Amino acid sequence: MNSPIDHLAVLPKCSEPVDILREEEGFVLVAKPAGLLSVPGRNRANYDCVLARLQLEYVNASMVHRLDFDTSGVMVVARHKRAHAAIARQFEQRETRKTYIAVVSGELPSEDGEIALAIAPDKQNRPRYKVCEQTGKPSLTRYHRLSYDSVTDTSRVALYPVTGRSHQLRVHLSAIGHPILGCQFYAPDAIRAAAPRLLLHAAELEFVSPDDGSTVCGRVECPF
C-alpha cells in the first residue's frame, strides 16, 4: 500500500460527482466530495479533479483556492480572469469567511478558543507540515466546540481559519492534542482508523461577488 505521505502515489478513483450549487457570470459554487483532488496531482495518473471536471463545461474555469483531497465541502471556482483576480484578492486579504466542521479526539478545554501557531513545510516528511515558530508562517485558527460525546471521547467543532495555510486545521488541532478523526497525516493509528474518511468538511464560504458586489454565501450540509 502506498504511504499517505507519498505525493506521487496513484490515488483511488472518485465516483462521486462535483455538484453545482450556484452558477453566475463570473463564478460557480460547487460541492467537492471527499477523495477528489482540487487540481491535477503531480502524478499524471491523478488527473481527475474538481478543475478538470468543471472545465468540460466551463472551459475557462480556474481554481481560486483548494480543499485537500480528503476534505469535502463548498468551493468557489472562477469562470474568467477578472473574476479570478477579484475573488483571489479577497482570499489573500483575508476578507472571505470560512467555516469548517470537524470531529476531533478528546474534549477541547474550552467552548471557544484560538490556535496561533506558525506552520512550515516538514521537509523531512513531505507533503506534511509542522509547527515551527522559527521558520513557519504565522497561522491562526479560531474554534467553537459544538458538542462533546463522552462515550467516544470526541468533540464536534466549528473551525474558523483566519489564515489559509496548507493543512492548517489538521496541524493546529493535532498540535494541541486533538487530532481530527480519520486523518492520515497527523493522527495516531487508533484515531486515524476511527473514521472511514477525514472528518473535516468545508461547510460555509462567504465572499463578495465579482459580478455585482453582493455578498455570496455558499453552504454544503455536513455529511457526518
Secondary structure, DSSP 8 states (H G I E B T S, - for coil): ---TT-TTS------S--EEEEE-SSEEEEEE-TT-BSS--SSTT---BHHHHHTTT-TT-EESS---TT-EEEEEEESSHHHHHHHHHHHHTT-SEEEEEEEEES--SSSEEEEE--EEE-TTSTT-EEE-TTTSB--EEEEEEEEEETTTTEEEEEEEESS--TTHHHHHHHHTT--BTT-TTTS-HHHHTTSSS--EEEEEEEEE-TTT--EEEEE-----
